[in-house]
């Protein structure tokens, strides 16, 4: 493939840039708002409520989009979403500047911004097959999928930094400006004619109907299962991993681990873009299965006492595990996104992707709500009770952060079991690609 053929079309690059700026602005402001709520109430549950409201708002908007998005102008929907998001954040900034704190208003604006972000994500993902050629689906899917992961890693740092330097109102204004940038990027794109043929488009049957349709299709059921499990595991790891590292090793190691994970994530993104994205879609299944196995065994190993010891060789192995896990994240997300694009026809993507994303965000919501309960109220009391056999304590250990480490171990086994259950069904996708 020549360099010219590898270059993605200007329309895709423009929309991708707009989504990158808008999504980054939204995530940064959401994190800053979460910090602000925590400082006001000094309760971790209030900080966690931001994540819960975000997932609920995303799920709530999917039924409407699943039913009607195929018949609506995608450009108008994206411009409306950007306008609503910008208006909500500016209104909140004005209110905070004039009248002071209002937690109820903050949560409402968070929900509006999250719903707008979900709308933009669904619109853009269903436009990808119409914006790029079939041979470019791999690279486009990789950029689309890795963008979200990179923002999740960067948003906490930028949110804390901007909140400290520009203040909460300044962060909200920056977020509103990012939505304007995304709207401009949308305006300059000439969308394909097929994306605006709304009269002939079929009306979707809602989220439950879409999930049922995905489940009943033998080629899509394994993707739905694996996609849902991966979404929940990644969300839970985002909570359990920092808690484990801070408790067991201190804040210093967390900073080193996150920096190394960021570098590994970029390396994984480059590996996909320069190698796997250029290969046939049938090879993505093998990559997905191997990457998920690696991630599953790395998470399972976190529950072993050996990886709590501060010994030179084991520390190096620990950091290598963190790097390997982070490197596999963009490969897994890109392979999943590419397989969805290949196996779901473009005209069916709006309603079916609405069901896919609704189930994915529901999985994240359950993971975010359950990981703390599992670690603090189930595993920690259980490990503190007497009567455990010596061999089990020798493997798990009673040290600090053990409950969080055990959560990671359980997540690893959940990923392995789910993958093995769908192993053969995923293999059949290679013959359909």
C-alpha positions in Angstrom: 0.0 0.0 0.0 1.4 3.4 -1.0 1.8 6.3 1.4 -1.0 8.1 -0.4 -3.4 5.1 0.0 -2.5 4.9 3.7 -3.4 8.6 4.3 -6.9 8.7 5.7 -9.4 11.1 3.9 -9.6 14.7 5.0 -13.2 14.3 6.1 -12.4 11.5 8.6 -9.3 13.4 9.9 -11.3 16.6 10.4 -14.1 14.8 12.3 -11.6 12.8 14.3 -9.7 15.9 15.3 -13.0 17.6 16.4 -14.0 14.6 18.4 -10.6 14.4 20.0 -10.7 18.1 21.1 -14.3 17.9 22.2 -14.0 14.7 24.1 -10.8 15.8 25.8 -12.5 19.0 26.9 -15.5 17.2 28.2 -13.5 14.6 30.2 -11.2 17.2 31.7 -14.1 19.3 32.9 -15.9 16.2 34.2 -12.8 15.3 36.3 -12.4 18.9 37.5 -16.1 19.0 38.5 -15.6 15.7 40.4 -12.7 17.2 42.3 -14.7 20.3 43.0 -17.6 18.2 44.4 -15.3 16.2 46.5 -13.7 19.3 48.0 -17.2 20.7 48.8 -18.5 17.5 50.5 -15.3 15.7 51.4 -16.9 12.4 50.6 -15.5 9.9 48.1 -19.0 8.8 47.2 -19.8 12.3 45.9 -16.7 12.1 43.6 -17.8 8.7 42.4 -21.3 10.1 41.7 -19.9 12.0 38.7 -18.9 8.7 37.0 -22.3 7.2 37.8 -24.2 10.2 36.4 -22.0 10.1 33.2 -22.8 6.5 32.5 -26.5 6.8 33.3 -26.8 9.9 31.0 -25.1 8.0 28.2 -27.4 5.0 28.6 -30.5 7.2 28.8 -29.9 8.9 25.4 -29.3 5.7 23.5 -33.0 4.6 23.0 -33.8 7.9 21.3 -30.7 7.7 19.0 -31.2 4.0 18.3 -34.7 4.6 17.0 -34.2 7.7 14.9 -30.5 8.4 14.2 -30.5 6.5 10.9 -33.2 8.9 9.5 -31.6 12.1 10.8 -28.9 14.2 9.3 -25.8 13.2 11.1 -24.3 16.6 10.6 -27.2 18.4 12.3 -27.2 15.9 15.1 -23.5 16.5 15.7 -23.8 20.2 15.5 -26.7 20.2 17.9 -24.8 18.0 20.4 -21.9 20.3 20.3 -24.1 23.4 20.8 -26.0 21.8 23.7 -22.7 20.7 25.4 -21.2 24.2 25.0 -24.4 25.9 26.2 -24.6 23.7 29.3 -21.0 24.2 30.3 -21.2 28.0 29.8 -24.4 28.2 31.7 -22.8 26.3 34.6 -19.8 28.6 34.5 -21.9 31.7 34.6 -24.0 30.4 37.5 -21.0 29.4 39.5 -19.4 32.8 38.9 -22.6 34.8 39.8 -24.3 32.7 42.4 -21.8 30.2 43.8 -22.1 26.5 44.3 -25.1 24.4 43.3 -24.4 20.7 43.4 -27.8 19.8 41.8 -27.1 22.1 38.8 -23.6 20.6 38.5 -24.9 17.1 38.2 -27.6 18.2 35.7 -24.9 19.8 33.5 -22.7 16.8 33.8 -25.5 14.6 32.6 -26.2 16.9 29.6 -22.5 17.0 28.6 -22.3 13.2 28.9 -25.4 12.7 26.8 -24.0 15.0 24.1 -20.6 13.1 24.2 -22.5 9.8 23.7 -24.4 11.3 20.8 -21.2 12.4 19.1 -19.5 9.1 19.7 -22.4 7.1 18.1 -22.6 9.5 15.1 -18.9 9.4 14.4 -18.5 5.7 14.8 -21.4 5.0 12.4 -19.9 7.4 9.8 -16.5 5.7 9.6 -17.4 3.2 6.9 -18.8 6.0 4.8 -15.8 8.2 5.2 -12.9 5.7 4.5 -12.3 2.9 2.1 -12.5 -0.8 3.2 -8.7 -1.1 3.1 -8.5 1.9 5.5 -11.0 0.6 8.1 -8.2 -0.8 10.2 -6.3 2.4 10.6 -9.5 4.4 11.1 -10.8 2.0 13.7 -7.5 2.2 15.5 -7.5 6.0 15.7 -11.1 6.0 16.8 -10.6 3.4 19.5 -7.2 4.6 20.9 -8.5 8.2 21.1 -10.8 7.3 24.0 -8.2 5.4 25.9 -5.6 8.2 25.6 -8.1 10.7 26.8 -9.0 8.6 29.9 -5.3 8.5 30.8 -4.7 12.2 30.2 -7.9 13.7 31.6 -7.2 13.3 35.3 -3.8 15.0 35.0 -5.1 17.8 32.8 -8.2 18.3 34.9 -6.2 18.7 38.1 -3.7 20.9 36.5 -6.2 23.2 34.8 -8.5 23.4 37.9 -5.5 24.5 39.9 -4.3 27.1 37.4 -7.5 28.4 35.7 -10.1 27.5 38.3 -13.3 25.6 37.7 -14.9 28.4 35.7 -11.8 28.5 33.5 -12.0 24.8 32.9 -15.7 25.0 31.9 -15.0 27.8 29.5 -12.2 25.8 27.9 -14.6 22.8 27.6 -17.2 25.1 25.9 -14.5 26.3 23.4 -13.6 22.7 22.6 -17.2 22.0 21.5 -17.0 25.0 19.2 -13.8 23.6 17.7 -15.6 20.3 17.1 -18.5 22.1 15.5 -16.2 23.9 13.1 -14.5 20.6 12.2 -17.9 19.1 11.5 -19.0 22.1 9.3 -16.0 21.8 7.0 -16.6 18.1 6.2 -18.7 17.1 3.2 -20.5 14.0 4.4 -21.2 11.2 1.8 -24.6 11.3 0.2 -25.6 7.9 1.6 -25.3 9.3 5.2 -28.0 11.8 4.5 -30.6 9.6 2.7 -32.9 9.6 5.7 -36.1 8.9 3.9 -35.1 5.4 2.9 -33.5 4.6 6.2 -35.4 2.2 8.5 -36.5 3.3 11.9 -34.7 1.4 14.7 -36.5 -0.7 17.3 -34.9 0.7 20.4 -32.0 -0.4 22.6 -33.5 -3.6 23.8 -34.4 -4.7 20.3 -30.9 -3.9 19.1 -29.3 -5.9 21.9 -31.7 -8.8 21.2 -30.8 -8.6 17.5 -27.0 -8.6 18.3 -27.5 -11.5 20.6 -29.5 -13.6 18.1 -26.8 -13.1 15.3 -24.2 -15.9 15.7 -21.5 -13.7 14.1 -22.1 -10.8 16.4 -22.9 -12.5 19.7 -19.2 -13.2 20.6 -18.3 -9.6 19.8 -21.1 -8.4 22.0 -20.1 -10.6 24.9 -16.3 -9.9 24.7 -16.9 -6.1 24.1 -19.2 -5.9 27.2 -16.8 -7.8 29.5 -13.7 -5.8 28.3 -15.6 -2.5 28.9 -16.4 -3.5 32.5 -12.9 -4.9 33.2 -11.2 -1.7 31.9 -13.5 0.5 34.0 -12.9 -1.6 37.1 -9.1 -1.6 36.6 -9.1 2.2 36.3 -10.3 2.2 39.9 -8.7 -0.9 41.5 -5.2 -0.5 40.1 -4.5 3.0 41.5 -6.0 2.0 44.9 -3.8 -1.1 45.0 -0.6 0.7 44.1 -1.1 3.6 46.5 -1.9 1.3 49.4 0.8 -1.3 48.7 3.7 0.8 47.3 2.9 4.5 47.8 2.1 7.4 45.5 5.6 7.5 44.0 5.2 4.1 42.3 1.8 5.1 41.0 3.3 8.1 39.2 6.0 5.9 37.6 3.5 3.2 36.6 1.1 5.6 35.0 3.9 7.3 33.1 5.2 4.0 31.8 1.6 2.8 31.0 1.1 6.0 28.9 4.3 5.3 26.9 3.2 1.6 26.4 -0.2 2.7 25.3 1.3 4.9 22.6 3.6 2.0 21.5 0.6 -0.3 21.2 -1.3 2.4 19.2 1.7 2.6 16.8 2.0 -1.2 16.5 -1.7 -1.3 15.4 -1.4 1.6 13.0 1.8 0.5 11.3 1.3 -3.3 11.3 -2.0 -4.8 12.3 -4.2 -2.1 10.7 -2.7 -2.9 7.3 -3.4 -6.6 7.5 -6.6 -8.5 6.6 -9.5 -8.3 9.0 -9.4 -12.0 9.6 -6.1 -11.6 11.4 -7.6 -9.2 13.9 -9.4 -12.1 15.6 -6.1 -13.8 16.5 -4.6 -10.6 17.8 -7.7 -9.9 19.9 -7.6 -13.4 21.5 -3.9 -13.3 22.3 -4.0 -9.8 23.7 -6.9 -10.6 25.9 -5.2 -13.7 27.2 -2.1 -11.7 28.1 -4.2 -9.0 29.9 -6.1 -11.7 31.8 -3.1 -13.5 33.1 -1.4 -10.2 34.0 -4.4 -9.2 36.1 -4.7 -12.6 37.6 -1.0 -12.4 38.7 -1.7 -9.2 40.6 -3.4 -11.2 43.3 -0.2 -13.2 44.0 1.8 -12.2 47.1 5.0 -12.5 45.1 4.2 -9.2 43.2 3.8 -7.3 46.5 7.5 -7.8 47.4 9.8 -4.9 46.9 12.7 -6.9 45.4 14.7 -5.8 42.4 13.9 -8.5 39.9 10.2 -8.8 40.9 9.9 -5.0 40.6 11.2 -5.1 37.1 8.7 -7.9 36.3 5.9 -5.9 37.9 6.7 -2.9 35.7 7.0 -5.1 32.6 3.5 -6.5 33.4 2.1 -3.0 33.7 3.7 -2.1 30.3 2.4 -5.2 28.6 -1.1 -4.7 29.9 -1.2 -1.1 28.8 0.3 -1.9 25.4 -2.5 -4.4 24.8 -5.3 -2.0 25.6 -5.2 -0.1 22.2 -4.7 -3.3 20.3 -7.8 -4.8 22.0 -10.0 -1.7 21.5 -8.9 -1.2 17.9 -9.4 -4.9 17.0 -12.9 -4.9 18.5 -13.8 -1.6 16.8 -12.5 -2.9 13.4 -14.4 -6.2 13.7 -17.6 -4.3 14.6 -17.1 -2.1 11.5 -16.5 -5.2 9.3 -19.3 -7.4 10.5 -22.1 -4.8 10.9 -23.3 -3.3 7.5 -23.2 0.5 7.6 -26.9 1.0 7.2 -27.5 -1.2 10.3 -24.9 0.4 12.5 -27.0 3.3 14.0 -29.5 1.2 15.9 -27.2 -1.8 16.5 -24.3 0.4 17.7 -26.8 2.1 20.1 -27.4 -1.3 21.7 -23.8 -2.1 21.7 -22.8 1.1 23.4 -25.7 1.0 25.9 -24.6 -2.5 27.0 -21.0 -1.3 27.2 -21.8 1.7 29.4 -24.1 -0.4 31.6 -21.1 -2.8 32.1 -18.9 0.2 33.1 -21.6 1.4 35.5 -21.9 -2.0 37.2 -18.1 -2.2 37.4 -17.7 1.3 38.9 -20.4 0.6 41.5 -19.3 -2.9 42.3 -15.5 -2.6 42.5 -15.5 -0.6 45.7 -18.1 -2.8 47.4 -16.3 -5.9 46.4 -12.9 -4.7 47.7 -14.0 -2.9 50.9 -17.1 -4.8 52.0 -16.6 -8.3 50.8 -12.9 -9.2 50.2 -11.3 -7.1 53.0 -13.6 -8.4 55.8 -13.3 -12.0 54.4 -9.5 -11.9 54.4 -9.4 -10.4 57.9 -11.4 -13.2 59.4 -9.5 -16.1 61.0 -9.4 -19.7 59.9 -7.9 -19.3 56.4 -5.4 -22.1 55.5 -1.7 -21.2 55.7 -1.1 -22.0 52.0 -3.8 -19.5 50.9 -2.3 -16.7 53.1 1.1 -17.6 51.7 -0.2 -17.0 48.2 -2.4 -14.0 48.8 -0.8 -12.4 51.9 -2.4 -10.0 54.4 -0.6 -6.8 53.4 -2.0 -3.4 52.5 -3.9 -3.1 49.3 -4.6 -6.9 49.2 -8.4 -6.5 48.6 -7.7 -4.3 45.6 -5.1 -6.7 44.3 -7.6 -9.6 44.7 -10.2 -7.6 42.8 -7.7 -7.3 39.9 -7.1 -11.0 40.1 -10.8 -11.8 39.9 -11.1 -9.4 36.9 -8.3 -11.2 35.2 -10.0 -14.6 35.6 -13.4 -13.1 34.5 -11.7 -11.9 31.3 -10.1 -15.3 30.7 -13.3 -17.3 31.3 -15.3 -15.0 29.1 -12.7 -15.2 26.3 -12.5 -19.0 26.5 -16.2 -19.3 26.4 -16.3 -17.4 23.1 -13.0 -18.7 21.8 -14.4 -20.9 19.1 -17.1 -18.4 18.1 -14.5 -15.7 17.7 -12.5 -18.0 15.5 -15.4 -18.5 13.1 -15.3 -14.7 12.5 -12.0 -15.2 10.6 -13.9 -17.1 7.9 -16.5 -14.4 7.7 -14.2 -11.3 7.4 
